[in-house]
Amino acid sequence: MTYCVGIKLDAGLVFLSDSRTNAGLDQISTYRKMMVYEKTGDRFMVLLSAGNLSISQSVREILQVEKLDNGDEPPITIWNATSMFDAARVLGSAVRRVYEQDGPSLKQAGVDFNASMILGGQIKGEAMRLFLVYSAGNFIEATRETCYFQVGESKYGKPVLDRMITPHTALDEAAKCALVSMDSTLKSNLSVGLPLDLLVYEADTFQSQQMVCIDERNPYFTMIRSTWGQRLRQVFESIDDPTWDGSAAEHPLCVPSERYEPMRKITHPGEKIV
């Protein structure tokens, strides 16, 4: 399994992925899940992948040469697409092409065609965009209401993103939030693991120098891992315990309610239970 997150903000884009791939307890390997497609001054795109490794690797290879028919115009590729929407269409076509080639054999072997991908970036002449591409090749786009996507083992890292991320969040703050989200996932799921790849893209630059590979010796991520746990414990301990006698409590737990109490069967001494 894996965990990847892509975040779209007013100021730019943030991408984070782990690198663990496992096919059992004794088959654990490290593979990069992040791929960068860059044409200086013209386009900058990042692809994150989760799911079956053989599928995602095939899609990444085909994507670089995949073409969409464009009528009398030259075929559309990720290198000449005039919009990120068209680039996402090319990616969807690459996914379907791999399915046509490998899907029947995988099904015969009892293996699901499982791959999901995040594609984000910017092409000169339009704003930044972020897409989530499914196994069928169809996709959805991030909006201001839903400005981030996750693929892979997403449930553990979602709460902190929901509470902290808005379109107005600063890039460095969003990168910190993504790392906290990843730390929560690492803590709860062994199928996600180091090293991590983190990339921060600033809007309208069509390049990024803010790329880093994070391993277990990285001082900033080590600080995140220790500090986040300590602060959570401090906040938890600062919250009052529930008070069952609510007569003098500032925040009573037991208050009048129109809902029924749980069903309860009470037996009395000497009563025969059938």
CYANA upper distance limits for C-alpha pairs under 8 A (distance plus 0.5 A):
  1 MET  CA     20 ARG  CA      7.56
  1 MET  CA     21 THR  CA      6.41
  1 MET  CA     22 ASN  CA      7.06
  1 MET  CA     50 ALA  CA      7.69
  1 MET  CA     51 GLY  CA      7.07
  1 MET  CA    152 GLY  CA      6.79
  1 MET  CA    153 GLU  CA      7.23
  1 MET  CA    191 SER  CA      5.77
  1 MET  CA    192 VAL  CA      6.83
  2 THR  CA     17 SER  CA      8.26
  2 THR  CA     18 ASP  CA      6.76
  2 THR  CA     19 SER  CA      7.48
  2 THR  CA     20 ARG  CA      6.68
  2 THR  CA     21 THR  CA      7.33
  2 THR  CA     50 ALA  CA      6.47
  2 THR  CA     51 GLY  CA      7.94
  2 THR  CA    151 VAL  CA      8.27
  2 THR  CA    152 GLY  CA      5.52
  2 THR  CA    153 GLU  CA      6.39
  2 THR  CA    191 SER  CA      7.02
  2 THR  CA    192 VAL  CA      5.60
  2 THR  CA    193 GLY  CA      8.28
  3 TYR  CA     17 SER  CA      6.46
  3 TYR  CA     18 ASP  CA      6.40
  3 TYR  CA     50 ALA  CA      7.64
  3 TYR  CA    150 GLN  CA      7.76
  3 TYR  CA    151 VAL  CA      6.44
  3 TYR  CA    152 GLY  CA      5.10
  3 TYR  CA    153 GLU  CA      5.55
  3 TYR  CA    154 SER  CA      6.75
  3 TYR  CA    182 MET  CA      8.06
  3 TYR  CA    185 THR  CA      8.31
  3 TYR  CA    192 VAL  CA      6.88
  4 CYS  CA     15 PHE  CA      8.09
  4 CYS  CA     16 LEU  CA      6.16
  4 CYS  CA     17 SER  CA      4.74
  4 CYS  CA     18 ASP  CA      7.06
  4 CYS  CA     33 LYS  CA      8.49
  4 CYS  CA     48 LEU  CA      7.03
  4 CYS  CA     49 SER  CA      7.84
  4 CYS  CA     50 ALA  CA      7.83
  4 CYS  CA    150 GLN  CA      6.14
  4 CYS  CA    151 VAL  CA      5.85
  4 CYS  CA    152 GLY  CA      6.96
  4 CYS  CA    154 SER  CA      8.32
  5 VAL  CA     15 PHE  CA      6.37
  5 VAL  CA     16 LEU  CA      5.90
  5 VAL  CA     17 SER  CA      7.04
  5 VAL  CA     48 LEU  CA      8.44
  5 VAL  CA    118 ILE  CA      8.36
  5 VAL  CA    148 TYR  CA      7.62
  5 VAL  CA    149 PHE  CA      6.22
  5 VAL  CA    150 GLN  CA      4.94
  5 VAL  CA    151 VAL  CA      7.08
  5 VAL  CA    178 ALA  CA      7.79
  6 GLY  CA     13 LEU  CA      7.74
  6 GLY  CA     14 VAL  CA      6.23
  6 GLY  CA     15 PHE  CA      5.04
  6 GLY  CA     16 LEU  CA      7.10
  6 GLY  CA    118 ILE  CA      7.30
  6 GLY  CA    120 GLY  CA      8.05
  6 GLY  CA    130 LEU  CA      8.17
  6 GLY  CA    148 TYR  CA      6.06
  6 GLY  CA    149 PHE  CA      5.86
  6 GLY  CA    150 GLN  CA      7.04
  7 ILE  CA     13 LEU  CA      6.07
  7 ILE  CA     14 VAL  CA      5.54
  7 ILE  CA     15 PHE  CA      6.97
  7 ILE  CA    130 LEU  CA      8.34
  7 ILE  CA    147 CYS  CA      6.53
  7 ILE  CA    148 TYR  CA      4.72
  7 ILE  CA    149 PHE  CA      7.08
  7 ILE  CA    174 ALA  CA      8.24
  8 LYS  CA     12 GLY  CA      6.79
  8 LYS  CA     13 LEU  CA      5.28
  8 LYS  CA     14 VAL  CA      7.27
  8 LYS  CA    128 MET  CA      8.36
  8 LYS  CA    129 ARG  CA      7.80
  8 LYS  CA    130 LEU  CA      7.03
  8 LYS  CA    142 ALA  CA      7.86
  8 LYS  CA    147 CYS  CA      5.81
  8 LYS  CA    148 TYR  CA      6.46
  8 LYS  CA    167 PRO  CA      7.47
  9 LEU  CA     13 LEU  CA      6.44
  9 LEU  CA    147 CYS  CA      7.48
  9 LEU  CA    166 THR  CA      7.79
  9 LEU  CA    167 PRO  CA      4.96
  9 LEU  CA    168 HIS  CA      6.84
  9 LEU  CA    169 THR  CA      7.15
  9 LEU  CA    170 ALA  CA      8.22
  9 LEU  CA    171 LEU  CA      8.01
 10 ASP  CA    167 PRO  CA      6.00
 10 ASP  CA    168 HIS  CA      6.42
 10 ASP  CA    169 THR  CA      8.27
 10 ASP  CA    203 ALA  CA      8.37
 11 ALA  CA    168 HIS  CA      8.13
 11 ALA  CA    170 ALA  CA      7.24
 11 ALA  CA    171 LEU  CA      6.99
 11 ALA  CA    202 GLU  CA      6.62
 11 ALA  CA    203 ALA  CA      6.26
 12 GLY  CA    128 MET  CA      7.97
 12 GLY  CA    171 LEU  CA      7.18
 12 GLY  CA    200 VAL  CA      7.96
 12 GLY  CA    201 TYR  CA      5.92
 12 GLY  CA    202 GLU  CA      4.91
 12 GLY  CA    203 ALA  CA      5.03
 13 LEU  CA    120 GLY  CA      8.25
 13 LEU  CA    121 GLY  CA      7.90
 13 LEU  CA    128 MET  CA      8.48
 13 LEU  CA    171 LEU  CA      7.88
 13 LEU  CA    200 VAL  CA      6.41
 13 LEU  CA    201 TYR  CA      5.52
 13 LEU  CA    202 GLU  CA      7.11
 13 LEU  CA    203 ALA  CA      7.95
 14 VAL  CA    171 LEU  CA      7.61
 14 VAL  CA    174 ALA  CA      7.55
 14 VAL  CA    175 ALA  CA      6.78
 14 VAL  CA    198 LEU  CA      8.11
 14 VAL  CA    199 LEU  CA      6.42
 14 VAL  CA    200 VAL  CA      5.12
 14 VAL  CA    201 TYR  CA      6.81
 15 PHE  CA     46 VAL  CA      8.31
 15 PHE  CA     48 LEU  CA      8.45
 15 PHE  CA    197 ASP  CA      8.47
 15 PHE  CA    198 LEU  CA      6.31
 15 PHE  CA    199 LEU  CA      5.68
 15 PHE  CA    200 VAL  CA      6.94
 16 LEU  CA    178 ALA  CA      7.40
 16 LEU  CA    179 LEU  CA      8.23
 16 LEU  CA    196 LEU  CA      7.52
 16 LEU  CA    197 ASP  CA      6.12
 16 LEU  CA    198 LEU  CA      5.05
 16 LEU  CA    199 LEU  CA      7.00
 17 SER  CA     33 LYS  CA      6.72
 17 SER  CA     34 MET  CA      7.06
 17 SER  CA     48 LEU  CA      7.54
 17 SER  CA    196 LEU  CA      6.11
 17 SER  CA    197 ASP  CA      5.83
 17 SER  CA    198 LEU  CA      7.28
 18 ASP  CA     32 ARG  CA      8.02
 18 ASP  CA     33 LYS  CA      7.40
 18 ASP  CA    192 VAL  CA      7.02
 18 ASP  CA    193 GLY  CA      6.43
 18 ASP  CA    194 LEU  CA      6.44
 18 ASP  CA    195 PRO  CA      6.63
 18 ASP  CA    196 LEU  CA      4.91
 18 ASP  CA    197 ASP  CA      6.90
 19 SER  CA     30 THR  CA      5.75
 19 SER  CA     31 TYR  CA      5.54
 19 SER  CA     32 ARG  CA      5.63
 19 SER  CA     33 LYS  CA      6.52
 19 SER  CA    192 VAL  CA      7.97
 19 SER  CA    193 GLY  CA      6.80
 19 SER  CA    194 LEU  CA      6.65
 19 SER  CA    195 PRO  CA      6.41
 19 SER  CA    196 LEU  CA      6.66
 19 SER  CA    197 ASP  CA      8.35
 20 ARG  CA     28 ILE  CA      7.47
 20 ARG  CA     29 SER  CA      6.46
 20 ARG  CA     30 THR  CA      5.38
 20 ARG  CA     31 TYR  CA      6.84
 20 ARG  CA    191 SER  CA      7.27
 20 ARG  CA    192 VAL  CA      6.08
 20 ARG  CA    193 GLY  CA      5.56
 20 ARG  CA    194 LEU  CA      7.27
 20 ARG  CA    195 PRO  CA      8.39
 21 THR  CA     28 ILE  CA      6.28
 21 THR  CA     29 SER  CA      5.68
 21 THR  CA     30 THR  CA      6.42
 21 THR  CA     31 TYR  CA      7.15
 21 THR  CA     53 LEU  CA      8.12
 21 THR  CA    191 SER  CA      7.78
 21 THR  CA    192 VAL  CA      8.31
 22 ASN  CA     27 GLN  CA      5.91
 22 ASN  CA     28 ILE  CA      4.81
 22 ASN  CA     29 SER  CA      6.63
 22 ASN  CA    191 SER  CA      7.26
 23 ALA  CA     27 GLN  CA      5.76
 23 ALA  CA     28 ILE  CA      7.20
 24 GLY  CA     28 ILE  CA      7.65
 32 ARG  CA    197 ASP  CA      8.35
 33 LYS  CA     47 LEU  CA      8.48
 33 LYS  CA     48 LEU  CA      6.04
 33 LYS  CA     49 SER  CA      5.89
 33 LYS  CA     50 ALA  CA      7.67
 34 MET  CA     46 VAL  CA      7.47
 34 MET  CA     47 LEU  CA      6.20
 34 MET  CA     48 LEU  CA      5.23
 34 MET  CA     49 SER  CA      7.39
 34 MET  CA    197 ASP  CA      7.51
 35 MET  CA     46 VAL  CA      6.24
 35 MET  CA     47 LEU  CA      5.58
 35 MET  CA     48 LEU  CA      7.08
 36 VAL  CA     44 PHE  CA      7.99
 36 VAL  CA     45 MET  CA      6.35
 36 VAL  CA     46 VAL  CA      5.06
 36 VAL  CA     47 LEU  CA      6.87
 37 TYR  CA     43 ARG  CA      8.41
 37 TYR  CA     44 PHE  CA      6.42
 37 TYR  CA     45 MET  CA      5.52
 37 TYR  CA     46 VAL  CA      6.67
 38 GLU  CA     43 ARG  CA      6.32
 38 GLU  CA     44 PHE  CA      5.04
 38 GLU  CA     45 MET  CA      6.77
 38 GLU  CA    206 PHE  CA      8.06
 38 GLU  CA    207 GLN  CA      7.64
 39 LYS  CA     43 ARG  CA      5.65
 39 LYS  CA     44 PHE  CA      6.87
 39 LYS  CA     79 TRP  CA      8.32
 39 LYS  CA    206 PHE  CA      8.19
 40 THR  CA     44 PHE  CA      8.19
 40 THR  CA    206 PHE  CA      6.87
 40 THR  CA    207 GLN  CA      7.22
 41 GLY  CA    124 LYS  CA      8.09
 41 GLY  CA    205 THR  CA      7.89
 41 GLY  CA    206 PHE  CA      5.93
 41 GLY  CA    207 GLN  CA      7.99
 42 ASP  CA    123 ILE  CA      6.53
 42 ASP  CA    124 LYS  CA      5.67
 42 ASP  CA    206 PHE  CA      6.87
 43 ARG  CA    121 GLY  CA      8.05
 43 ARG  CA    122 GLN  CA      6.21
 43 ARG  CA    123 ILE  CA      4.84
 43 ARG  CA    124 LYS  CA      6.51
 43 ARG  CA    206 PHE  CA      5.98
 44 PHE  CA    121 GLY  CA      5.92
 44 PHE  CA    122 GLN  CA      6.02
 44 PHE  CA    123 ILE  CA      7.08
 44 PHE  CA    206 PHE  CA      5.55
 44 PHE  CA    207 GLN  CA      6.68
 45 MET  CA    119 LEU  CA      7.51
 45 MET  CA    120 GLY  CA      6.11
 45 MET  CA    121 GLY  CA      4.66
 45 MET  CA    122 GLN  CA      6.89
 46 VAL  CA    118 ILE  CA      8.46
 46 VAL  CA    119 LEU  CA      6.28
 46 VAL  CA    120 GLY  CA      5.95
 46 VAL  CA    121 GLY  CA      6.60
 47 LEU  CA    117 MET  CA      7.37
 47 LEU  CA    118 ILE  CA      6.18
 47 LEU  CA    119 LEU  CA      5.16
 47 LEU  CA    120 GLY  CA      7.26
 48 LEU  CA    117 MET  CA      5.99
 48 LEU  CA    118 ILE  CA      5.52
 48 LEU  CA    119 LEU  CA      7.07
 49 SER  CA     56 SER  CA      6.78
 49 SER  CA    115 ALA  CA      7.68
 49 SER  CA    116 SER  CA      6.50
 49 SER  CA    117 MET  CA      4.93
 49 SER  CA    118 ILE  CA      7.02
 49 SER  CA    151 VAL  CA      7.92
 50 ALA  CA     56 SER  CA      7.68
 50 ALA  CA    115 ALA  CA      6.25
 50 ALA  CA    116 SER  CA      5.92
 50 ALA  CA    117 MET  CA      6.73
 50 ALA  CA    151 VAL  CA      6.57
 50 ALA  CA    152 GLY  CA      5.95
 51 GLY  CA     55 ILE  CA      8.28
 51 GLY  CA     56 SER  CA      7.67
 51 GLY  CA    114 ASN  CA      5.75
 51 GLY  CA    115 ALA  CA      4.83
 51 GLY  CA    116 SER  CA      6.76
 51 GLY  CA    152 GLY  CA      7.31
 52 ASN  CA     56 SER  CA      6.89
 52 ASN  CA    113 PHE  CA      7.87
 52 ASN  CA    114 ASN  CA      6.06
 52 ASN  CA    115 ALA  CA      6.34
 53 LEU  CA     57 GLN  CA      6.53
 54 SER  CA     58 SER  CA      6.66
 55 ILE  CA     59 VAL  CA      6.67
 55 ILE  CA     98 VAL  CA      7.54
 55 ILE  CA    113 PHE  CA      8.17
 55 ILE  CA    114 ASN  CA      8.14
 55 ILE  CA    115 ALA  CA      7.19
 56 SER  CA     60 ARG  CA      6.68
 56 SER  CA    115 ALA  CA      6.90
 57 GLN  CA     61 GLU  CA      6.88
 58 SER  CA     62 ILE  CA      6.66
 58 SER  CA     98 VAL  CA      7.33
 59 VAL  CA     63 LEU  CA      6.33
 59 VAL  CA     91 LEU  CA      8.28
 59 VAL  CA     94 ALA  CA      6.21
 59 VAL  CA     95 VAL  CA      6.25
 59 VAL  CA     98 VAL  CA      7.02
 60 ARG  CA     64 GLN  CA      7.43
 61 GLU  CA     65 VAL  CA      8.10
 62 ILE  CA     66 GLU  CA      6.17
 62 ILE  CA     94 ALA  CA      6.53
 63 LEU  CA     78 ILE  CA      7.97
 63 LEU  CA     90 VAL  CA      7.58
 63 LEU  CA     91 LEU  CA      6.54
 63 LEU  CA     94 ALA  CA      6.14
 64 GLN  CA     77 THR  CA      8.17
 64 GLN  CA     78 ILE  CA      7.51
 65 VAL  CA     77 THR  CA      7.55
 66 GLU  CA     77 THR  CA      6.59
 66 GLU  CA     78 ILE  CA      8.43
 66 GLU  CA     90 VAL  CA      7.10
 66 GLU  CA     93 SER  CA      8.06
 66 GLU  CA     94 ALA  CA      6.77
 67 LYS  CA     75 PRO  CA      6.07
 67 LYS  CA     76 ILE  CA      5.83
 67 LYS  CA     77 THR  CA      5.47
 67 LYS  CA     90 VAL  CA      7.24
 68 LEU  CA     75 PRO  CA      5.77
 68 LEU  CA     76 ILE  CA      5.37
 68 LEU  CA     77 THR  CA      7.11
 68 LEU  CA     90 VAL  CA      6.89
 68 LEU  CA     93 SER  CA      8.15
 69 ASP  CA     74 PRO  CA      8.21
 69 ASP  CA     75 PRO  CA      5.44
 69 ASP  CA     76 ILE  CA      7.10
 70 ASN  CA     74 PRO  CA      6.74
 70 ASN  CA     75 PRO  CA      5.61
 70 ASN  CA     76 ILE  CA      6.88
 71 GLY  CA     75 PRO  CA      8.34
 76 ILE  CA     80 ASN  CA      6.69
 76 ILE  CA     81 ALA  CA      6.11
 76 ILE  CA     86 ASP  CA      8.04
 76 ILE  CA     90 VAL  CA      7.93
 77 THR  CA     81 ALA  CA      6.22
 77 THR  CA     87 ALA  CA      7.44
 77 THR  CA     90 VAL  CA      6.86
 78 ILE  CA     86 ASP  CA      8.26
 78 ILE  CA     87 ALA  CA      5.53
 78 ILE  CA     90 VAL  CA      7.11
 81 ALA  CA     86 ASP  CA      6.30
 81 ALA  CA     87 ALA  CA      6.36
 82 THR  CA     86 ASP  CA      7.54
 82 THR  CA    123 ILE  CA      7.21
 82 THR  CA    124 LYS  CA      8.29
 82 THR  CA    125 GLY  CA      8.33
 83 SER  CA     87 ALA  CA      7.02
 83 SER  CA    123 ILE  CA      6.59
 83 SER  CA    126 GLU  CA      7.35
 84 MET  CA     88 ALA  CA      6.60
 84 MET  CA    120 GLY  CA      8.18
 84 MET  CA    121 GLY  CA      7.70
 84 MET  CA    122 GLN  CA      7.15
 84 MET  CA    123 ILE  CA      7.00
 84 MET  CA    128 MET  CA      8.39
 84 MET  CA    129 ARG  CA      6.89
 85 PHE  CA     89 ARG  CA      6.80
 86 ASP  CA     90 VAL  CA      6.80
 87 ALA  CA     91 LEU  CA      6.84
 88 ALA  CA     92 GLY  CA      6.65
 88 ALA  CA    119 LEU  CA      7.47
 88 ALA  CA    131 PHE  CA      7.55
 88 ALA  CA    133 VAL  CA      8.15
 88 ALA  CA    139 PHE  CA      8.06
 89 ARG  CA     93 SER  CA      6.67
 90 VAL  CA     94 ALA  CA      6.76
 91 LEU  CA     95 VAL  CA      6.83
 91 LEU  CA    133 VAL  CA      8.42
 91 LEU  CA    137 GLY  CA      7.84
 92 GLY  CA     96 ARG  CA      6.83
 92 GLY  CA    133 VAL  CA      7.28
 92 GLY  CA    136 ALA  CA      8.04
 92 GLY  CA    137 GLY  CA      4.34
 92 GLY  CA    138 ASN  CA      6.51
 92 GLY  CA    139 PHE  CA      7.99
 93 SER  CA     97 ARG  CA      6.60
 93 SER  CA    137 GLY  CA      6.80
 94 ALA  CA     98 VAL  CA      6.84
 94 ALA  CA    137 GLY  CA      8.27
 95 VAL  CA     99 TYR  CA      6.80
 95 VAL  CA    135 SER  CA      7.40
 95 VAL  CA    136 ALA  CA      7.62
 95 VAL  CA    137 GLY  CA      5.96
 96 ARG  CA    100 GLU  CA      6.67
 96 ARG  CA    135 SER  CA      8.49
 96 ARG  CA    136 ALA  CA      6.96
 96 ARG  CA    137 GLY  CA      6.26
 97 ARG  CA    101 GLN  CA      6.81
 98 VAL  CA    102 ASP  CA      6.34
 98 VAL  CA    103 GLY  CA      7.75
 99 TYR  CA    103 GLY  CA      4.98
 99 TYR  CA    104 PRO  CA      8.33
 99 TYR  CA    113 PHE  CA      7.79
100 GLU  CA    104 PRO  CA      7.95
102 ASP  CA    106 LEU  CA      6.59
103 GLY  CA    107 LYS  CA      6.60
103 GLY  CA    113 PHE  CA      6.81
104 PRO  CA    108 GLN  CA      6.66
105 SER  CA    109 ALA  CA      6.78
106 LEU  CA    110 GLY  CA      6.75
106 LEU  CA    111 VAL  CA      5.47
106 LEU  CA    112 ASP  CA      7.13
106 LEU  CA    113 PHE  CA      7.44
107 LYS  CA    111 VAL  CA      5.89
107 LYS  CA    112 ASP  CA      6.77
107 LYS  CA    113 PHE  CA      8.10
113 PHE  CA    135 SER  CA      7.51
114 ASN  CA    135 SER  CA      6.54
115 ALA  CA    134 TYR  CA      7.31
115 ALA  CA    135 SER  CA      5.60
116 SER  CA    132 LEU  CA      7.93
116 SER  CA    133 VAL  CA      6.29
116 SER  CA    134 TYR  CA      5.35
116 SER  CA    135 SER  CA      6.15
116 SER  CA    151 VAL  CA      6.92
116 SER  CA    152 GLY  CA      8.32
117 MET  CA    132 LEU  CA      6.37
117 MET  CA    133 VAL  CA      5.57
117 MET  CA    134 TYR  CA      7.16
117 MET  CA    151 VAL  CA      7.31
118 ILE  CA    130 LEU  CA      7.79
118 ILE  CA    131 PHE  CA      6.21
118 ILE  CA    132 LEU  CA      5.17
118 ILE  CA    133 VAL  CA      6.63
118 ILE  CA    149 PHE  CA      7.66
118 ILE  CA    150 GLN  CA      8.24
118 ILE  CA    151 VAL  CA      7.91
119 LEU  CA    130 LEU  CA      6.37
119 LEU  CA    131 PHE  CA      5.67
119 LEU  CA    132 LEU  CA      6.98
119 LEU  CA    133 VAL  CA      7.97
120 GLY  CA    128 MET  CA      7.94
120 GLY  CA    129 ARG  CA      6.16
120 GLY  CA    130 LEU  CA      4.62
120 GLY  CA    131 PHE  CA      6.55
121 GLY  CA    128 MET  CA      6.03
121 GLY  CA    129 ARG  CA      6.33
121 GLY  CA    130 LEU  CA      7.12
122 GLN  CA    126 GLU  CA      7.46
122 GLN  CA    127 ALA  CA      6.72
122 GLN  CA    128 MET  CA      4.96
122 GLN  CA    129 ARG  CA      6.92
122 GLN  CA    203 ALA  CA      8.36
122 GLN  CA    204 ASP  CA      7.97
122 GLN  CA    206 PHE  CA      7.45
123 ILE  CA    127 ALA  CA      7.93
123 ILE  CA    128 MET  CA      7.92
123 ILE  CA    206 PHE  CA      8.23
124 LYS  CA    204 ASP  CA      8.36
124 LYS  CA    206 PHE  CA      8.41
127 ALA  CA    204 ASP  CA      8.46
128 MET  CA    203 ALA  CA      7.49
129 ARG  CA    141 GLU  CA      7.87
129 ARG  CA    142 ALA  CA      7.75
130 LEU  CA    141 GLU  CA      6.27
130 LEU  CA    142 ALA  CA      5.98
131 PHE  CA    139 PHE  CA      6.95
131 PHE  CA    140 ILE  CA      6.09
131 PHE  CA    141 GLU  CA      4.92
131 PHE  CA    142 ALA  CA      6.58
131 PHE  CA    149 PHE  CA      8.39
132 LEU  CA    139 PHE  CA      5.88
132 LEU  CA    140 ILE  CA      5.92
132 LEU  CA    141 GLU  CA      6.89
132 LEU  CA    142 ALA  CA      8.31
132 LEU  CA    149 PHE  CA      7.15
133 VAL  CA    137 GLY  CA      6.57
133 VAL  CA    138 ASN  CA      6.32
133 VAL  CA    139 PHE  CA      4.74
133 VAL  CA    140 ILE  CA      7.27
134 TYR  CA    138 ASN  CA      6.15
134 TYR  CA    139 PHE  CA      6.44
142 ALA  CA    146 THR  CA      6.21
142 ALA  CA    147 CYS  CA      5.65
142 ALA  CA    148 TYR  CA      6.91
142 ALA  CA    149 PHE  CA      7.82
143 THR  CA    147 CYS  CA      5.76
144 ARG  CA    166 THR  CA      8.23
144 ARG  CA    167 PRO  CA      6.63
147 CYS  CA    165 ILE  CA      8.42
147 CYS  CA    166 THR  CA      7.56
147 CYS  CA    167 PRO  CA      7.08
150 GLN  CA    154 SER  CA      6.35
153 GLU  CA    185 THR  CA      7.96
153 GLU  CA    192 VAL  CA      8.13
154 SER  CA    158 LYS  CA      6.72
154 SER  CA    185 THR  CA      8.11
155 LYS  CA    159 PRO  CA      8.30
155 LYS  CA    185 THR  CA      8.41
156 TYR  CA    181 SER  CA      7.92
156 TYR  CA    184 SER  CA      6.45
156 TYR  CA    185 THR  CA      5.49
156 TYR  CA    188 SER  CA      7.53
157 GLY  CA    161 LEU  CA      7.53
157 GLY  CA    180 VAL  CA      8.18
157 GLY  CA    181 SER  CA      4.61
157 GLY  CA    182 MET  CA      6.51
157 GLY  CA    183 ASP  CA      8.26
157 GLY  CA    184 SER  CA      6.07
157 GLY  CA    185 THR  CA      5.94
158 LYS  CA    162 ASP  CA      6.69
158 LYS  CA    181 SER  CA      7.28
159 PRO  CA    163 ARG  CA      6.82
160 VAL  CA    164 MET  CA      6.54
160 VAL  CA    177 CYS  CA      7.66
160 VAL  CA    180 VAL  CA      8.09
160 VAL  CA    181 SER  CA      6.71
161 LEU  CA    165 ILE  CA      5.85
161 LEU  CA    177 CYS  CA      7.22
161 LEU  CA    178 ALA  CA      7.81
161 LEU  CA    181 SER  CA      7.36
164 MET  CA    177 CYS  CA      7.77
165 ILE  CA    169 THR  CA      6.60
165 ILE  CA    174 ALA  CA      7.24
165 ILE  CA    177 CYS  CA      8.23
169 THR  CA    173 GLU  CA      7.09
169 THR  CA    174 ALA  CA      6.76
170 ALA  CA    174 ALA  CA      6.62
171 LEU  CA    175 ALA  CA      6.66
171 LEU  CA    200 VAL  CA      7.69
171 LEU  CA    202 GLU  CA      8.40
172 ASP  CA    176 LYS  CA      6.72
173 GLU  CA    177 CYS  CA      6.69
174 ALA  CA    178 ALA  CA      6.58
175 ALA  CA    179 LEU  CA      6.79
175 ALA  CA    198 LEU  CA      8.46
175 ALA  CA    200 VAL  CA      7.84
176 LYS  CA    180 VAL  CA      6.81
177 CYS  CA    181 SER  CA      6.62
178 ALA  CA    182 MET  CA      6.68
179 LEU  CA    183 ASP  CA      6.58
179 LEU  CA    221 PHE  CA      7.93
179 LEU  CA    224 ILE  CA      8.12
180 VAL  CA    184 SER  CA      6.74
180 VAL  CA    224 ILE  CA      7.31
180 VAL  CA    225 ARG  CA      8.07
180 VAL  CA    228 TRP  CA      7.81
181 SER  CA    185 THR  CA      6.96
182 MET  CA    186 LEU  CA      6.63
183 ASP  CA    187 LYS  CA      6.58
183 ASP  CA    224 ILE  CA      8.40
183 ASP  CA    225 ARG  CA      6.79
184 SER  CA    188 SER  CA      6.98
185 THR  CA    189 ASN  CA      6.35
185 THR  CA    192 VAL  CA      7.60
186 LEU  CA    190 LEU  CA      7.09
186 LEU  CA    192 VAL  CA      6.26
186 LEU  CA    193 GLY  CA      6.75
194 LEU  CA    214 ILE  CA      7.76
194 LEU  CA    215 ASP  CA      6.24
194 LEU  CA    216 GLU  CA      7.38
195 PRO  CA    213 CYS  CA      7.07
195 PRO  CA    214 ILE  CA      5.80
195 PRO  CA    215 ASP  CA      4.93
195 PRO  CA    216 GLU  CA      7.63
196 LEU  CA    213 CYS  CA      6.11
196 LEU  CA    214 ILE  CA      5.39
196 LEU  CA    215 ASP  CA      7.04
197 ASP  CA    211 MET  CA      7.89
197 ASP  CA    212 VAL  CA      6.46
197 ASP  CA    213 CYS  CA      5.21
197 ASP  CA    214 ILE  CA      6.79
198 LEU  CA    211 MET  CA      6.19
198 LEU  CA    212 VAL  CA      5.92
198 LEU  CA    213 CYS  CA      6.99
198 LEU  CA    214 ILE  CA      8.07
199 LEU  CA    208 SER  CA      8.16
199 LEU  CA    210 GLN  CA      6.28
199 LEU  CA    211 MET  CA      4.93
199 LEU  CA    212 VAL  CA      7.16
200 VAL  CA    208 SER  CA      7.35
200 VAL  CA    210 GLN  CA      5.94
200 VAL  CA    211 MET  CA      7.11
201 TYR  CA    205 THR  CA      8.27
201 TYR  CA    207 GLN  CA      7.59
201 TYR  CA    208 SER  CA      5.98
201 TYR  CA    210 GLN  CA      7.70
202 GLU  CA    208 SER  CA      7.75
214 ILE  CA    218 ASN  CA      6.26
214 ILE  CA    221 PHE  CA      7.89
216 GLU  CA    221 PHE  CA      8.40
216 GLU  CA    222 THR  CA      7.67
217 ARG  CA    222 THR  CA      7.64
218 ASN  CA    222 THR  CA      6.59
219 PRO  CA    223 MET  CA      6.67
220 TYR  CA    224 ILE  CA      6.78
221 PHE  CA    225 ARG  CA      6.65
222 THR  CA    226 SER  CA      6.88
223 MET  CA    227 THR  CA      6.29
224 ILE  CA    228 TRP  CA      6.21
225 ARG  CA    229 GLY  CA      7.06
226 SER  CA    230 GLN  CA      6.85
227 THR  CA    231 ARG  CA      6.51
228 TRP  CA    232 LEU  CA      6.58
229 GLY  CA    233 ARG  CA      6.77
230 GLN  CA    234 GLN  CA      6.78
231 ARG  CA    235 VAL  CA      6.63
232 LEU  CA    236 PHE  CA      6.51
233 ARG  CA    237 GLU  CA      6.59
234 GLN  CA    238 SER  CA      6.69
235 VAL  CA    239 ILE  CA      7.22
242 PRO  CA    252 PRO  CA      7.78
242 PRO  CA    253 LEU  CA      6.49
243 THR  CA    249 ALA  CA      7.10
243 THR  CA    251 HIS  CA      8.48
243 THR  CA    252 PRO  CA      6.51
243 THR  CA    253 LEU  CA      6.46
243 THR  CA    254 CYS  CA      8.33
244 TRP  CA    252 PRO  CA      7.74
244 TRP  CA    253 LEU  CA      6.63
244 TRP  CA    254 CYS  CA      6.57
245 ASP  CA    249 ALA  CA      7.93
245 ASP  CA    252 PRO  CA      8.01
245 ASP  CA    254 CYS  CA      7.70
246 GLY  CA    251 HIS  CA      8.22
246 GLY  CA    252 PRO  CA      5.05
246 GLY  CA    253 LEU  CA      6.99
246 GLY  CA    254 CYS  CA      6.46
246 GLY  CA    255 VAL  CA      7.92
247 SER  CA    252 PRO  CA      8.07
248 ALA  CA    252 PRO  CA      8.43
267 THR  CA    271 GLU  CA      6.93
